[in-house]
Amino acid sequence: MASLLRHGIRKRPPVQWQHLLFVKGEMFISCGVELRNDGTYAATLFPLWSPVDQVTEIFTDPSDAAQWHQQMGRRLQAAGWLLNNAGVVTTAA
């Protein structure tokens, strides 16, 4: 096994992002902020029923990304979306 690790199988670092999942009727919207490998933060609003309508903004300052995330969450709730799930995701497939 050590041979495999030395010759091509690299252990991936955990992925971290803050994630909110909203629901309204039969529709779900994912709202998240992800720390990217280049040190920037990708803030994404992803309507699960329509992936082509995904919106992503890139931030260099984590507080700006967090502020965007909070504002988007408030806007969704004000528009009648219910928070279904929230948390920090530490690994991804």
C-alpha positions as a Markdown table, in Angstrom:
| # | Residue | x | y | z |
|---|---|---|---|---|
| 1 | Met | 0.0 | 0.0 | 0.0 |
| 2 | Ala | 2.8 | 2.4 | 0.8 |
| 3 | Ser | 4.1 | 1.9 | -2.8 |
| 4 | Leu | 0.7 | 3.0 | -4.2 |
| 5 | Leu | 0.7 | 6.1 | -2.0 |
| 6 | Arg | 4.2 | 7.1 | -3.2 |
| 7 | His | 3.5 | 6.5 | -6.9 |
| 8 | Gly | 0.4 | 8.4 | -7.8 |
| 9 | Ile | -2.4 | 8.2 | -5.2 |
| 10 | Arg | -2.5 | 11.5 | -3.4 |
| 11 | Lys | -4.6 | 12.1 | -0.4 |
| 12 | Arg | -6.9 | 15.0 | -1.1 |
| 13 | Pro | -7.3 | 17.8 | 1.4 |
| 14 | Pro | -10.8 | 18.2 | 2.7 |
| 15 | Val | -13.1 | 20.6 | 0.9 |
| 16 | Gln | -14.8 | 23.2 | 3.1 |
| 17 | Trp | -17.8 | 25.3 | 2.4 |
| 18 | Gln | -20.8 | 26.8 | 4.2 |
| 19 | His | -24.0 | 25.4 | 2.7 |
| 20 | Leu | -27.7 | 26.4 | 3.0 |
| 21 | Leu | -30.5 | 24.4 | 1.4 |
| 22 | Phe | -33.8 | 26.1 | 0.9 |
| 23 | Val | -37.2 | 24.6 | -0.2 |
| 24 | Lys | -40.3 | 26.1 | -1.6 |
| 25 | Gly | -43.0 | 23.6 | -2.6 |
| 26 | Glu | -41.2 | 21.0 | -4.8 |
| 27 | Met | -38.2 | 23.2 | -5.6 |
| 28 | Phe | -34.8 | 23.4 | -3.8 |
| 29 | Ile | -32.1 | 26.1 | -4.0 |
| 30 | Ser | -28.6 | 25.5 | -2.8 |
| 31 | Cys | -26.7 | 28.5 | -1.5 |
| 32 | Gly | -23.1 | 28.1 | -0.6 |
| 33 | Val | -19.7 | 29.6 | -0.1 |
| 34 | Glu | -16.6 | 27.5 | -1.0 |
| 35 | Leu | -13.0 | 28.1 | -0.3 |
| 36 | Arg | -11.2 | 27.4 | -3.6 |
| 37 | Asn | -7.6 | 26.1 | -4.1 |
| 38 | Asp | -6.5 | 29.5 | -5.3 |
| 39 | Gly | -7.5 | 31.1 | -2.0 |
| 40 | Thr | -10.6 | 32.8 | -3.4 |
| 41 | Tyr | -14.2 | 32.2 | -2.2 |
| 42 | Ala | -16.9 | 31.1 | -4.7 |
| 43 | Ala | -20.4 | 32.1 | -3.6 |
| 44 | Thr | -23.0 | 30.2 | -5.5 |
| 45 | Leu | -26.7 | 30.2 | -5.8 |
| 46 | Phe | -27.8 | 27.0 | -7.5 |
| 47 | Pro | -31.5 | 26.3 | -8.3 |
| 48 | Leu | -31.6 | 22.5 | -8.4 |
| 49 | Trp | -34.4 | 22.4 | -10.9 |
| 50 | Ser | -32.5 | 24.6 | -13.4 |
| 51 | Pro | -28.6 | 24.2 | -13.2 |
| 52 | Val | -28.1 | 26.6 | -16.2 |
| 53 | Asp | -29.4 | 29.4 | -13.9 |
| 54 | Gln | -26.6 | 28.9 | -11.4 |
| 55 | Val | -25.1 | 32.2 | -10.3 |
| 56 | Thr | -21.5 | 32.3 | -8.9 |
| 57 | Glu | -19.6 | 35.3 | -7.6 |
| 58 | Ile | -15.9 | 35.2 | -6.7 |
| 59 | Phe | -14.5 | 37.0 | -3.7 |
| 60 | Thr | -11.0 | 37.5 | -2.4 |
| 61 | Asp | -12.1 | 38.6 | 1.1 |
| 62 | Pro | -13.8 | 35.9 | 3.2 |
| 63 | Ser | -15.9 | 38.6 | 5.0 |
| 64 | Asp | -17.3 | 39.8 | 1.7 |
| 65 | Ala | -18.2 | 36.2 | 0.7 |
| 66 | Ala | -19.8 | 35.6 | 4.1 |
| 67 | Gln | -21.8 | 38.9 | 3.8 |
| 68 | Trp | -23.1 | 37.8 | 0.3 |
| 69 | His | -24.1 | 34.4 | 1.8 |
| 70 | Gln | -26.0 | 36.0 | 4.7 |
| 71 | Gln | -27.8 | 38.5 | 2.4 |
| 72 | Met | -28.8 | 35.8 | -0.1 |
| 73 | Gly | -30.2 | 33.7 | 2.7 |
| 74 | Arg | -32.2 | 36.6 | 4.0 |
| 75 | Arg | -33.5 | 37.4 | 0.5 |
| 76 | Leu | -34.6 | 33.8 | -0.1 |
| 77 | Gln | -36.4 | 33.7 | 3.3 |
| 78 | Ala | -38.1 | 37.0 | 2.6 |
| 79 | Ala | -39.3 | 35.6 | -0.7 |
| 80 | Gly | -40.9 | 32.6 | 1.1 |
| 81 | Trp | -38.2 | 30.0 | 0.9 |
| 82 | Leu | -37.8 | 27.8 | 4.0 |
| 83 | Leu | -34.4 | 26.8 | 5.3 |
| 84 | Asn | -34.3 | 23.0 | 5.0 |
| 85 | Asn | -30.7 | 22.3 | 6.0 |
| 86 | Ala | -27.5 | 24.3 | 6.9 |
| 87 | Gly | -24.0 | 23.5 | 7.8 |
| 88 | Val | -20.3 | 23.2 | 7.0 |
| 89 | Val | -19.3 | 20.6 | 4.4 |
| 90 | Thr | -15.8 | 19.3 | 5.0 |
| 91 | Thr | -15.5 | 16.7 | 2.3 |
| 92 | Ala | -16.9 | 16.2 | -1.2 |
| 93 | Ala | -16.9 | 13.3 | -3.6 |
